[in-house]
């Protein structure tokens, strides 16, 4: 028996496969590093841009504050009041103007509605909603008085329309209770 020859194993294919895997992993790492660098550069650019905008706005704000202080001093000299009083007065006037713009009914108009019903209608409650509606809960002695009240109400300039009316007669007392919803507008607008 002669020495047996052992078959040779070709490791070249395994080595080539291992080299290919190393190249792929190196490419993946390089791509990840490049993406990270691009993202960091973009974030830095955005941060720098935002920082420049903030600085510009701060400078503009300082200039405006100086102008406000100068105007407050001029107003204080002209009216003999302090800076704090000028600021408070300005903010109160602005708030009052805003509230007057937003109101849907003038208090005098609500008094006028009440006066229309005297002495025939007894108003129990008036509720005003922000959309310009007013709900009136009241009662009267007869249907004719209710109709007369509605006619007077429709003739008022500030009443746009009567949206809903529901009434119910109390058989025991003979009174008619009703709920009325109207829309209106502030006089002078």
Rosetta blueprint (number, residue, H / E / L):
1 X L
2 X L
3 X L
4 X L
5 X L
6 X L
7 X L
8 X L
9 X L
10 X L
11 X L
12 X H
13 X H
14 X H
15 X H
16 X H
17 X H
18 X H
19 X H
20 X H
21 X H
22 X H
23 X H
24 X H
25 X H
26 X H
27 X H
28 X H
29 X H
30 X H
31 X H
32 X H
33 X H
34 X H
35 X H
36 X H
37 X H
38 X H
39 X H
40 X H
41 X H
42 X H
43 X H
44 X H
45 X H
46 X H
47 X H
48 X H
49 X H
50 X H
51 X H
52 X H
53 X H
54 X H
55 X H
56 X H
57 X H
58 X H
59 X H
60 X H
61 X H
62 X H
63 X H
64 X H
65 X H
66 X H
67 X H
68 X H
69 X H
70 X H
71 X H
72 X H
73 X H
74 X H
75 X H
76 X H
77 X H
78 X H
79 X H
80 X L
81 X L
82 X L
83 X H
84 X H
85 X H
86 X H
87 X H
88 X H
89 X H
90 X H
91 X H
92 X H
93 X H
94 X H
95 X H
96 X H
97 X H
98 X H
99 X H
100 X H
101 X H
102 X H
103 X L
104 X L
105 X L
106 X L
107 X H
108 X H
109 X H
110 X H
111 X H
112 X H
113 X H
114 X H
115 X H
116 X H
117 X H
118 X L
119 X L
120 X L
121 X E
122 X E
123 X E
124 X E
125 X E
126 X E
127 X E
128 X E
129 X L
130 X L
131 X L
132 X L
133 X E
134 X E
135 X E
136 X E
137 X E
138 X E
139 X E
140 X E
141 X L
142 X L
143 X H
144 X H
145 X H
146 X H
147 X H
148 X H
149 X H
150 X H
151 X H
152 X H
153 X H
154 X H
155 X H
156 X L
157 X L
158 X L
159 X E
160 X E
161 X E
162 X E
163 X E
164 X E
165 X E
166 X E
167 X E
168 X E
169 X E
170 X L
171 X L
172 X L
173 X L
174 X L
175 X L
176 X E
177 X E
178 X E
179 X E
180 X E
181 X E
182 X E
183 X E
184 X E
185 X L
186 X L
187 X L
188 X L
189 X L
